[in-house]
Amino acid sequence: MWTFLQNPPVNKLDALIALVAVSAVSATAAYIYLKKKAKDAYVLVGCLDPTTFKDFKLVKRTQINHNSARFRFALPTSTSILGLHAGQFIRCRGMDREGKEVIRPYTPITLNSDVGYFELVVKMYPLGRMSHHFREMREGEYLAVKGPIDRFKYKPGQARSLGMLAGGTGITPMFQLIRAILENPKDKTTIHLLYANHTFVDILLKEELDWFASKFPNHFKVCYVLSQILRCGPPEMNKAMAAHLNELGYTKDMQFEF
Ligand SMILES: Cc1cc2nc3c(=O)[nH]c(=O)nc-3n(C[C@H](O)[C@H](O)[C@H](O)COP(=O)(O)OP(=O)(O)OC[C@H]3O[C@@H](n4cnc5c(N)ncnc54)[C@H](O)[C@@H]3O)c2cc1C
């Protein structure tokens, strides 16, 4: 201290600069540490347990088409998040028509930016065991869920471009990822989605996908493919459309004329 005071002003200035530099480094380190802690805490506030099933109340059920519906489940509080990373899914437990327990994986179409709830889009097959459970579920009832489960955990920017091939309900994991990428301004990944279905009405989340395609034309492109086409129009148009579809490889039983 004495030496410091006896030194000429230029040395004092050096010491001051050193002091400021040390403080800046410490402050930066503290900031990084606290930010990481906050990030870890963010992961921890998720509502799921990977080993135990937890019950979530069905608050809204919206029919999408003849065999698919959107299910919204409430989280414990209005500020809770589910806590899934893009690429992760959940396991749901229910009862089949014989009263036997059945467990199946599902991918929520919501992200952690959707607070207080999560949503599933589910296709219910006539003979499906878990399909039976979802078909019978009514608002106010509870669904047992555990997770998160992952085979693939997306890291923003891990690829410059992603190609996606989805069929039917295979759209849900893609949709989760598409949202995570497009809603993150720092993630510049471009996505090309080829989405196949039997008929037009089977296309799930079409409105949302089209909205993303129009809002992010440089980042997201979607192409729908149908395996069955319904035609209806004046005879000349029907004839012309049939010729085009035949050329594209649509056999007679893949086309229906009203
Ligand atoms: C990671 C992952 C995520 C998934 N996410 C979703 C999701 O978000 N939404 C969703 O609806 N499904 C999703 N699935 C599929 C889901 O897990 C079930 O397989 C599906 O709901 C059928 O289960 P089930 O018990 O009703 O049918 P099951 O009892 O297993 O099958 C009975 C019959 O149903 C029919 N069937 C079953 N699955 C299919 C199929 N995929 N294609 C054609 N016919 C079928 C067949 O006729 C079959 O013989 C996901 C699957 C995986 C692996």
The ligand as an SDF file (V2000), in Angstrom:
LIG
                    3D

 53 58  0  0  0  0  0  0  0  0999 V2000
  -41.2080  -41.2300  -30.6950 C   0  0  0  0  0  0  0  0  0  0  0  0
  -42.6520  -41.4190  -31.0800 C   0  0  0  0  0  0  0  0  0  0  0  0
  -43.5180  -40.3570  -31.0050 C   0  0  0  0  0  0  0  0  0  0  0  0
  -44.8470  -40.5010  -31.3690 C   0  0  0  0  0  0  0  0  0  0  0  0
  -45.6790  -39.4170  -31.3130 N   0  0  0  0  0  0  0  0  0  0  0  0
  -46.9650  -39.5480  -31.6790 C   0  0  0  0  0  0  0  0  0  0  0  0
  -47.8420  -38.4180  -31.6420 C   0  0  0  0  0  0  0  0  0  0  0  0
  -47.4530  -37.3130  -31.2640 O   0  0  0  0  0  0  0  0  0  0  0  0
  -49.1190  -38.6030  -32.0370 N   0  0  0  0  0  0  0  0  0  0  0  0
  -49.6090  -39.8490  -32.4440 C   0  0  0  0  0  0  0  0  0  0  0  0
  -50.7880  -39.9520  -32.7720 O   0  0  0  0  0  0  0  0  0  0  0  0
  -48.7900  -40.9150  -32.4610 N   0  0  0  0  0  0  0  0  0  0  0  0
  -47.5030  -40.8100  -32.0870 C   0  0  0  0  0  0  0  0  0  0  0  0
  -46.6920  -41.9100  -32.0910 N   0  0  0  0  0  0  0  0  0  0  0  0
  -47.3060  -43.2360  -32.3340 C   0  0  0  0  0  0  0  0  0  0  0  0
  -47.9050  -43.7820  -31.0010 C   0  0  0  0  0  0  0  0  0  0  0  0
  -46.8780  -44.0590  -30.0860 O   0  0  0  0  0  0  0  0  0  0  0  0
  -48.7010  -45.0810  -31.1640 C   0  0  0  0  0  0  0  0  0  0  0  0
  -47.9400  -46.0150  -31.8690 O   0  0  0  0  0  0  0  0  0  0  0  0
  -50.0280  -44.8780  -31.8920 C   0  0  0  0  0  0  0  0  0  0  0  0
  -50.8220  -43.9480  -31.1640 O   0  0  0  0  0  0  0  0  0  0  0  0
  -50.8080  -46.1890  -32.0140 C   0  0  0  0  0  0  0  0  0  0  0  0
  -50.8760  -46.7940  -30.7610 O   0  0  0  0  0  0  0  0  0  0  0  0
  -52.0730  -47.7850  -30.3940 P   0  0  0  0  0  0  0  0  0  0  0  0
  -51.7750  -48.4090  -29.0830 O   0  0  0  0  0  0  0  0  0  0  0  0
  -53.3740  -47.0770  -30.5170 O   0  0  0  0  0  0  0  0  0  0  0  0
  -52.0120  -48.8630  -31.5650 O   0  0  0  0  0  0  0  0  0  0  0  0
  -51.5430  -50.3910  -31.4090 P   0  0  0  0  0  0  0  0  0  0  0  0
  -52.4510  -51.1030  -30.4790 O   0  0  0  0  0  0  0  0  0  0  0  0
  -50.0740  -50.4120  -31.1220 O   0  0  0  0  0  0  0  0  0  0  0  0
  -51.7470  -50.9090  -32.8850 O   0  0  0  0  0  0  0  0  0  0  0  0
  -53.0060  -51.4880  -33.2760 C   0  0  0  0  0  0  0  0  0  0  0  0
  -53.2760  -51.2400  -34.7430 C   0  0  0  0  0  0  0  0  0  0  0  0
  -53.3650  -49.8180  -34.9660 O   0  0  0  0  0  0  0  0  0  0  0  0
  -52.8390  -49.5320  -36.2510 C   0  0  0  0  0  0  0  0  0  0  0  0
  -51.6490  -48.6610  -36.1350 N   0  0  0  0  0  0  0  0  0  0  0  0
  -50.9240  -48.4090  -35.0170 C   0  0  0  0  0  0  0  0  0  0  0  0
  -49.9400  -47.5460  -35.2600 N   0  0  0  0  0  0  0  0  0  0  0  0
  -50.0130  -47.2580  -36.5760 C   0  0  0  0  0  0  0  0  0  0  0  0
  -49.2670  -46.4090  -37.4200 C   0  0  0  0  0  0  0  0  0  0  0  0
  -48.2700  -45.6470  -36.9580 N   0  0  0  0  0  0  0  0  0  0  0  0
  -49.6100  -46.3460  -38.7310 N   0  0  0  0  0  0  0  0  0  0  0  0
  -50.6480  -47.0820  -39.2040 C   0  0  0  0  0  0  0  0  0  0  0  0
  -51.4000  -47.8910  -38.4320 N   0  0  0  0  0  0  0  0  0  0  0  0
  -51.0910  -47.9770  -37.1500 C   0  0  0  0  0  0  0  0  0  0  0  0
  -52.4970  -50.8160  -36.8930 C   0  0  0  0  0  0  0  0  0  0  0  0
  -53.6130  -51.2840  -37.5870 O   0  0  0  0  0  0  0  0  0  0  0  0
  -52.2230  -51.7140  -35.7070 C   0  0  0  0  0  0  0  0  0  0  0  0
  -52.3320  -53.0400  -36.0460 O   0  0  0  0  0  0  0  0  0  0  0  0
  -45.3400  -41.7720  -31.7850 C   0  0  0  0  0  0  0  0  0  0  0  0
  -44.4640  -42.8510  -31.8600 C   0  0  0  0  0  0  0  0  0  0  0  0
  -43.1370  -42.6860  -31.5340 C   0  0  0  0  0  0  0  0  0  0  0  0
  -42.2120  -43.8700  -31.6400 C   0  0  0  0  0  0  0  0  0  0  0  0
  1  2  1  0
  2  3  1  0
  2 52  2  0
  3  4  2  0
  4  5  1  0
  4 50  1  0
  5  6  2  0
  6  7  1  0
  6 13  1  0
  7  8  2  0
  7  9  1  0
  9 10  1  0
 10 11  2  0
 10 12  1  0
 12 13  2  0
 13 14  1  0
 14 15  1  0
 14 50  1  0
 15 16  1  0
 16 17  1  0
 16 18  1  0
 18 19  1  0
 18 20  1  0
 20 21  1  0
 20 22  1  0
 22 23  1  0
 23 24  1  0
 24 25  2  0
 24 26  1  0
 24 27  1  0
 27 28  1  0
 28 29  2  0
 28 30  1  0
 28 31  1  0
 31 32  1  0
 32 33  1  0
 33 34  1  0
 33 48  1  0
 34 35  1  0
 35 36  1  0
 35 46  1  0
 36 37  1  0
 36 45  1  0
 37 38  2  0
 38 39  1  0
 39 40  1  0
 39 45  2  0
 40 41  1  0
 40 42  2  0
 42 43  1  0
 43 44  2  0
 44 45  1  0
 46 47  1  0
 46 48  1  0
 48 49  1  0
 50 51  2  0
 51 52  1  0
 52 53  1  0
M  END
$$$$
